[in-house]
Structure formats: C-alpha cells, structure tokens
Amino acid sequence: MGITMPVKFQDYYQTLNVARTATQAEIQRAYRALARKYHPDVNKGSEAEAKFRAITEAYEVLKDPDKRQKYDTLGQNWKPGEEFNPPPGWENVRFHGRPGSAEGFSFRSSPGHFSDFFEAIFGAAGGNSGGHSGGNSGGGMDEVFARMQQQAGHSGGAGRSRYSGGEPQAHEAEITISLADAYHGATRQLTLRGSDGSQRTVNVKIPPGTTDGAKIRLREVASDGGDLLLRVQVAPDDQYELDGHDLLMDLKLTPWEAALGAKLAVSTLAGKVTLTIPPGSSSGQKMRIRRKGLPRRGGDPGDLFLRLKIVLPKTLTPEEHRLFAQLQEQSRFDPRA
C-alpha cells in the first residue's frame, strides 16, 4: 500500500533533546531521563502519555543503527510539523531485527502506537523479527510480550526477543517500580499477552535492595519456552535520590539550628533516627547515616546522605524582624570576606 497523503515530519533528535551527532550512549541516557520524567506511572499530567509515546518512538528509531541511518538520509532541513511525503521507494519499507545485536530485536508495536510519520517510513509495525521477510505477518517471537501490561499500578515495557533460531532465548522488557518497592521488596503481577490473543499472568518478586538497572529473570514464561529478562527502572522519588545502593535527601534547617546545632528526628526508609546537627553547619554540607540506604545481598546496606539546606521564613513577625536586625548590628561575620 503506497503513501498517498502527506504526514507530519517528526524530528526525533529534537524530541530526545540531543544533537544529530549524538552517540548511542548519549541517546540512551537522554531517553532514560525523559522516559522517567514522563512515564505515566510517575507523571500524572494530561500530556504525559503523549509525550512518553513520542519519546519512545524517537528512541525506537535512533537506538537502531539501521533505522537511524535511513532516517538521517531524509535530510535535516525539515521542520517538525511540516507536511512530509516519503521519497520514492520508501513505501512499505520494513526493518528486521539482527540476531546477536546489542539491543536485540526491536519490539512490534500495537496498532496506533506510533505516529503516521513512523508508519510511513518504517511500516505499520516498524518491521518484524524472527525471520519473517516484510509484510505484516504475525508470529514473530518478539510479539509475545509486545502488549505486556503490569497490573497494580505499574507498567512493563514492550518486550524484545533475541531469538535467532534453534533453542528459545531470553525476551527482554522493562518494569518500573517505586523506590519503596526497591527498598522493601514487593510482588507484582504481569499480564503477558501473545500475538494470538492469549494471556498469561505471572508473579514477579522484587527482591529488597533492587537497584535501578538491575535485571530479573523469569524462567520459561514465554510461549516458546524462553525466559523473560526484566530490566528494572526505579521511578524518581519526591524525597530521595538514588545512587546505586546509596540514598541522598535534602534536610531543611532553620538558621538557628544550623548556627547553634540541634538534635533532630529524621524519617528514613528504615524508620526514624535521631541526628545531631553540629553548630556552624552550612547549606550544601553533607552528613552520612551509615547503613540506611538500600539493602545489599551478601553485604552491608548502602548509606543515606543528608544534604543540609538552610531555609529562612518567607515572612517575619515584628519580633523576628527585631531579633534579626539586632543580630545584624551585633555580628561581625562576613561570608564574602
């Protein structure tokens, strides 16, 4: 089926906010950062889902050297939203996974998952894997997990297969969990949907101390008898930053607590602890609470780092204003000296 109507040009480099000369590593980093920001499980904004789909589509093209090369041949003079007709010879182009590649096979999308521009250039599904040669014939091994949805409020990513004939090999997908699940561990249910419409529910155990980027292998859950390899993404947390097994959080202090010192009750994922703030503490200074980070199998847990942040009241009472004015008159401290 040829293309008879123009479509809107999509600038995938602009979508991921990377240069056209970006390396594969830079593209991957940009995608991961944006995907975390706009993942529907994390971002409840009205435009988050559409933004997440656009980011996913851009990454699907730019992560694959073949797709990226073909896309780049379209030129760089098009502007996003301009009407675009594919050049002659591009109708129904299909791309296929390459066995042994670092990324494995690209996933097959469901109808309407990608834009008209993508389908005009790369075909309705972006290509098949598993040895099929063009068209939209079903049965590719990567279709088994292409519509995988995680229940209980979390979503698994689209699956990819590394099947290249012979014995079944591992399929790949992504799962997003909260930091609390990463710390305490949890059990989640995944609904696996095959290309024939069949469904299967499996339980996924998230071990305590699971870090961002960790992989969980589910043995022989695919319809072909292969394994499912889940790559874990830990969703951003409002309070903590995650660095391996270590955690970082801001601890807000009043000016007098920082100047005079204080004993504070601090809530952590492991429960409340009492922290002694030394006199003369400054904003940006870090304090460590050992063994209050994520658990580590066969070793000590990570640490919790507290980044001190001195906060002033937005409005002062007359008495507070008088006391600060008196301090200004009496103090000889000059931080710029």
Secondary structure as UniProt FT lines:
FT   STRAND          7..8
FT   HELIX           12..16
FT   TURN            20..21
FT   HELIX           24..38
FT   TURN            40..42
FT   TURN            46..47
FT   HELIX           48..62
FT   HELIX           65..72
FT   TURN            73..74
FT   TURN            80..81
FT   STRAND          83..84
FT   TURN            88..89
FT   TURN            91..92
FT   TURN            99..100
FT   TURN            111..112
FT   HELIX           116..122
FT   TURN            130..131
FT   TURN            135..136
FT   HELIX           141..145
FT   TURN            146..147
FT   STRAND          149..150
FT   TURN            152..153
FT   STRAND          160..161
FT   STRAND          171..177
FT   HELIX           179..184
FT   STRAND          186..193
FT   TURN            195..196
FT   STRAND          199..206
FT   TURN            208..209
FT   TURN            212..213
FT   STRAND          215..218
FT   TURN            219..220
FT   TURN            223..224
FT   STRAND          228..234
FT   STRAND          240..243
FT   TURN            244..245
FT   STRAND          246..253
FT   HELIX           255..260
FT   STRAND          262..268
FT   TURN            269..270
FT   STRAND          271..277
FT   TURN            279..280
FT   TURN            283..284
FT   STRAND          286..289
FT   TURN            290..291
FT   TURN            297..298
FT   STRAND          304..310
FT   HELIX           318..330
FT   TURN            335..336
//
